[in-house]
Amino acid sequence: MEIQPPTLIRHLLESAESFARRAGEVTTRYFGGLVDAEHKVDGTPVTRADREAETLIRECIRAEFPTHGILGEEYGEVEADSSIRWIVDPIDGTRSFARGVPLFGVLIGVEVEGQPVVGVAHFPALGETVSAGIGAGCHWNGRLCRASQVNRIDTSLVLTTDVEAAMSQNIGPGWRELSRRASFSRTWGDCYGHILVATGRAEVMVDPILSPWDAAPLLPILEEAGGRFTDLAGERTIHGGSGISSNGALHERVLDLLHGR
């Protein structure tokens, strides 16, 4: 990957953190009890808070970076030919959000020339922000953070968003074996599971279905924390339709187990 100027990375990162926090303020106005949700064509839920938060982020980007592209979950893509693209999920974990569960996040990633270089995951209800820029480290509420150094599956914590979803994919038998061998497994899911890995609180997060706006911030966050993020095929990408976050030491073993190798 071509190395981007540190000043560019720092500017993008600081702006992404600011935009995510401002969008988080929008979500907290609606959070705290049951929130009415509609269902989109693909069956996923959306609330008024999703739409208002993404609108705010888009306005912030256009005001500061008018030539940059934007891809968002709720309102699609603009300026697709730009060399810099912002990828936005205003509320990752809308089902949790709509039920008053605090494990939802505002996600912002930035690509430069097709490469993910900045990632921010902000959790308004938890008061947590994890952010990273390539070459700038990964920070959890302003302090450097690292993935764990656990190097054995039997002492690891493995996560997924939904066991039934994992079991319904071709990795179903592999997920069963991975969770059986692990110290224990939990469904602390959506983006929060990946962030638990980046901050050393879990070792593995398996997501059999991910859109680019779900994955965009995760690759720089995991890599700058000393971990790895790939799709289920083991490719370093945010566009593979799936995702595995790990502490790095366990990544290849996890891939082998998931694929029955």
C-alpha positions in Angstrom: 0.0 0.0 0.0 1.3 3.5 -0.9 2.2 5.4 2.3 0.0 8.4 2.7 1.4 11.7 4.2 1.0 11.8 8.0 -0.5 15.2 7.9 -3.3 14.0 5.6 -4.0 11.0 7.8 -4.0 13.1 10.9 -6.4 15.7 9.4 -8.8 12.9 8.2 -8.7 11.1 11.5 -9.3 14.2 13.6 -12.3 15.2 11.4 -13.7 11.7 11.4 -13.6 11.6 15.2 -15.3 15.0 15.4 -18.0 14.0 12.9 -18.7 10.6 14.7 -19.1 12.4 18.1 -21.5 14.9 16.6 -23.5 12.1 15.0 -23.5 10.3 18.4 -25.1 13.3 20.0 -28.0 12.9 17.4 -28.4 9.2 18.3 -28.5 9.8 22.1 -31.5 12.1 21.6 -33.5 9.0 20.6 -31.8 6.3 22.7 -33.0 4.9 26.0 -36.1 2.9 25.3 -37.9 1.2 22.4 -37.5 3.2 19.1 -39.8 2.6 16.2 -37.9 1.1 13.2 -38.9 0.6 9.6 -37.6 -2.2 7.4 -35.7 -1.5 4.2 -35.9 -3.5 1.0 -33.1 -5.8 2.2 -34.9 -6.5 5.5 -32.6 -4.5 7.7 -34.1 -2.0 10.1 -33.7 1.8 10.0 -34.8 4.5 12.4 -35.2 8.3 12.2 -32.0 8.5 14.2 -30.0 6.5 11.5 -31.2 9.0 8.9 -30.6 12.1 10.9 -27.1 11.0 12.0 -26.0 10.1 8.5 -27.4 13.4 7.2 -25.3 15.3 9.7 -22.1 13.4 8.9 -22.6 14.0 5.2 -23.1 17.7 5.8 -19.9 17.8 7.9 -17.9 16.1 5.2 -19.3 18.3 2.4 -18.5 21.4 4.4 -14.9 20.5 5.1 -14.0 18.2 2.2 -16.4 19.2 -0.7 -14.6 17.2 -3.3 -14.5 13.9 -1.4 -16.7 10.9 -2.1 -19.2 9.6 0.4 -20.7 6.1 0.6 -23.3 5.7 3.4 -25.7 2.9 4.4 -28.8 5.1 4.2 -28.2 7.5 1.3 -25.9 5.7 -1.1 -22.8 7.2 -2.9 -21.9 10.6 -4.2 -18.7 11.8 -5.9 -17.8 8.2 -6.8 -14.7 9.2 -8.8 -13.0 11.0 -6.0 -9.6 9.6 -4.8 -10.8 10.0 -1.2 -14.0 8.3 0.0 -15.7 8.4 3.3 -17.7 5.3 4.2 -20.4 5.9 6.9 -22.7 3.7 9.0 -24.6 6.1 11.2 -25.8 3.4 13.6 -24.2 0.0 13.4 -26.4 -2.3 15.5 -29.7 -0.6 14.8 -31.6 -3.6 16.3 -29.7 -3.1 19.6 -30.2 0.7 19.4 -34.0 0.3 18.9 -34.2 -2.0 21.9 -32.3 0.4 24.2 -29.2 -1.8 24.3 -26.0 0.3 24.4 -23.8 -1.8 22.1 -24.3 0.2 19.0 -21.8 2.5 17.3 -21.3 5.3 14.8 -18.8 4.0 12.2 -16.7 6.2 9.9 -14.0 4.9 7.6 -11.9 6.7 5.0 -10.3 5.2 1.9 -7.5 6.9 -0.1 -7.0 5.5 -3.6 -9.1 2.5 -2.5 -7.1 1.8 0.6 -8.6 2.0 4.1 -6.5 4.5 6.0 -8.7 5.9 8.8 -11.3 4.2 11.1 -13.4 5.5 13.9 -15.9 3.6 16.0 -17.8 5.7 18.5 -20.2 4.3 21.1 -22.3 7.1 22.4 -24.2 5.2 25.1 -21.0 3.7 26.5 -18.7 6.7 26.3 -16.2 4.9 24.2 -14.3 5.9 21.1 -11.8 3.8 19.3 -10.0 5.3 16.3 -6.9 4.7 14.2 -5.0 6.1 11.2 -2.5 4.1 9.3 0.9 4.8 10.9 -0.7 6.7 13.8 -1.6 3.9 16.1 -5.0 2.9 17.6 -6.4 4.9 20.4 -9.2 4.0 22.9 -10.6 7.1 24.5 -7.4 8.9 23.7 -4.9 6.2 25.0 -3.0 3.8 22.8 -4.5 0.4 22.8 -3.3 -3.0 21.6 -4.9 -6.4 20.8 -4.2 -9.2 23.2 -1.2 -11.5 23.0 -3.1 -14.7 23.6 -1.7 -17.4 21.3 -3.9 -20.4 22.1 -7.5 -21.0 21.1 -8.3 -22.7 24.4 -7.6 -19.5 26.3 -9.3 -17.2 23.9 -12.7 -15.4 23.9 -14.4 -15.7 20.6 -17.4 -13.6 19.5 -20.0 -13.4 16.8 -23.1 -11.3 16.4 -25.6 -14.1 15.9 -24.9 -17.8 16.3 -27.8 -18.8 14.1 -26.5 -16.5 11.3 -23.0 -18.1 11.6 -24.4 -21.6 11.6 -26.5 -20.9 8.5 -23.4 -20.1 6.5 -20.9 -22.6 5.0 -18.7 -21.9 8.0 -21.4 -23.3 10.4 -19.5 -26.5 11.3 -16.3 -24.5 11.6 -17.9 -22.0 13.9 -19.1 -24.8 16.1 -15.6 -26.2 16.3 -14.0 -22.9 17.0 -16.5 -22.0 19.8 -16.1 -25.5 21.3 -12.3 -25.2 21.5 -12.3 -21.6 22.8 -12.2 -20.7 26.5 -15.7 -19.3 25.9 -17.8 -17.6 23.3 -20.3 -14.8 23.4 -22.6 -12.8 21.2 -21.3 -9.3 22.0 -21.8 -8.5 18.4 -22.0 -6.0 15.6 -19.2 -3.5 15.6 -18.7 -3.8 19.3 -17.3 -7.3 19.0 -14.6 -6.2 16.7 -13.7 -3.3 19.0 -13.4 -5.7 21.9 -10.7 -7.5 19.9 -8.9 -4.3 19.0 -8.8 -3.2 22.7 -7.6 -6.6 24.0 -10.8 -7.7 25.7 -11.5 -10.5 23.2 -9.4 -12.5 20.8 -11.6 -13.2 17.8 -14.8 -11.8 16.2 -16.4 -13.7 13.3 -18.9 -11.8 11.1 -20.2 -14.0 8.2 -22.1 -11.0 6.6 -20.6 -7.5 6.5 -21.3 -4.5 4.2 -18.5 -2.1 3.3 -19.9 0.5 5.8 -19.8 -2.1 8.6 -16.2 -3.1 7.8 -14.6 0.2 6.6 -13.2 1.4 10.0 -12.3 -2.0 11.2 -9.2 -2.8 9.1 -7.2 0.3 10.1 -8.3 -0.1 13.7 -7.4 -3.8 14.0 -4.1 -3.4 12.1 -3.0 -0.4 14.1 -3.8 -2.3 17.3 -1.5 -5.1 16.3 -4.3 -7.4 15.1 -5.7 -8.5 11.7 -8.9 -8.0 9.8 -9.7 -10.0 6.7 -12.8 -11.5 5.0 -13.6 -15.2 5.6 -11.4 -16.1 2.7 -8.4 -14.5 4.5 -8.2 -11.5 2.1 -7.2 -8.1 3.6 -10.3 -6.2 2.4 -13.3 -4.3 3.6 -15.2 -5.3 0.5 -15.3 -9.1 0.9 -18.9 -9.3 2.3 -17.7 -10.8 5.6 -15.1 -10.2 8.3 -12.9 -11.7 10.9 -11.1 -9.6 13.5 -8.4 -11.2 15.5 -5.4 -10.4 17.7 -3.2 -11.5 14.9 -1.6 -14.4 16.6 -4.7 -16.6 16.2 -5.8 -15.5 12.7 -4.5 -18.3 10.5 -5.7 -21.0 13.0 -9.1 -19.4 13.2 -9.4 -19.5 9.4 -8.3 -23.1 9.3 -10.9 -24.1 11.9 -13.7 -22.1 10.2 -13.0 -23.9 6.9 -12.5 -27.3 8.4 -8.8 -27.5 7.6 
